[in-house]
Every structure is written in C-alpha cells, then in structure tokens.
Amino acid sequence: MEIVRVSHKYQVVIPLEIRRAMGITPGQQVQLRQCETHIELVPLQPVSDYRGFLRGIETDIPNDDE
C-alpha cells in the first residue's frame, strides 16, 4: 500500500510502481469513483485498444421467429 500527499492544488502523484503495473501513461484519462469510504482511480483505455477483441466469435446465430 502506497501513501501519497494531496498538494495545495488537490493533486496527487501516482507512484511509479503503480503506474507501471497499471500501464498508466502521461495524459491518459482516469475515472474517479467514490465508494462510500474510499476513492478508486480506474485507468480509461482508448476504444481503439479494444479493436479485434471479438475476433473469431460466431455470428451465425439464428434469430427468433418473432
């Protein structure tokens, strides 16, 4: 567990070890989530990173008669 300090501008620095483990890069957006007693930072990935992730999925599924 890492401890960081909030600056007078309400900024925090994400420690290097966590940035590397999560693949966070400069300028990348993160989502903040308030969860009762804590805050979560979730790195957002560009939509282009998901291109092709369904490659090979079967698309010949019959529709209902309705």
C-alpha positions as CSV (number, residue, x, y, z in Angstrom):
1,M,0.0,0.0,0.0
2,E,1.3,3.4,-1.0
3,I,0.7,6.7,0.8
4,V,0.6,9.9,-1.2
5,R,0.1,13.5,-0.2
6,V,-2.6,15.8,-1.6
7,S,-1.0,19.1,-2.8
8,H,-2.4,22.6,-2.1
9,K,-3.9,22.3,-5.6
10,Y,-5.6,19.0,-4.7
11,Q,-3.2,17.0,-6.9
12,V,-1.7,13.6,-6.1
13,V,1.2,11.7,-7.7
14,I,0.6,8.1,-8.6
15,P,3.7,6.2,-7.5
16,L,5.9,4.8,-10.3
17,E,5.4,1.2,-9.3
18,I,1.6,1.5,-9.6
19,R,1.8,3.5,-12.9
20,R,4.0,0.7,-14.4
21,A,1.8,-2.1,-13.1
22,M,-1.4,-0.4,-14.5
23,G,0.2,0.8,-17.7
24,I,-0.7,4.4,-17.0
25,T,0.9,6.9,-19.3
26,P,1.2,10.8,-19.2
27,G,-2.0,12.4,-20.5
28,Q,-4.1,9.3,-20.1
29,Q,-7.5,9.8,-18.5
30,V,-8.6,8.0,-15.3
31,Q,-12.0,7.7,-13.9
32,L,-12.6,8.6,-10.2
33,R,-15.2,6.6,-8.3
34,Q,-16.4,7.4,-4.9
35,C,-17.1,4.2,-3.0
36,E,-18.5,5.1,0.5
37,T,-15.3,5.5,2.5
38,H,-12.6,5.4,-0.3
39,I,-11.8,6.6,-3.8
40,E,-10.9,4.4,-6.8
41,L,-8.9,5.5,-9.8
42,V,-9.7,3.5,-12.9
43,P,-7.5,3.9,-16.0
44,L,-9.5,4.5,-19.1
45,Q,-8.4,2.8,-22.3
46,P,-9.0,4.3,-25.8
47,V,-11.7,2.5,-27.8
48,S,-9.1,1.6,-30.4
49,D,-7.4,-0.7,-27.8
50,Y,-10.5,-3.0,-28.0
51,R,-10.4,-3.3,-31.8
52,G,-10.5,-7.0,-32.7
53,F,-11.0,-8.4,-29.3
54,L,-14.0,-10.4,-30.5
55,R,-12.2,-11.8,-33.5
56,G,-13.3,-15.4,-34.2
57,I,-16.7,-15.0,-32.4
58,E,-19.5,-16.9,-34.1
59,T,-22.0,-14.5,-35.7
60,D,-24.3,-17.1,-37.4
61,I,-26.8,-17.2,-34.6
62,P,-30.4,-17.7,-35.8
63,N,-33.0,-15.0,-34.9
64,D,-36.3,-15.8,-33.2
65,D,-39.3,-16.2,-35.4
66,E,-40.9,-13.0,-34.0
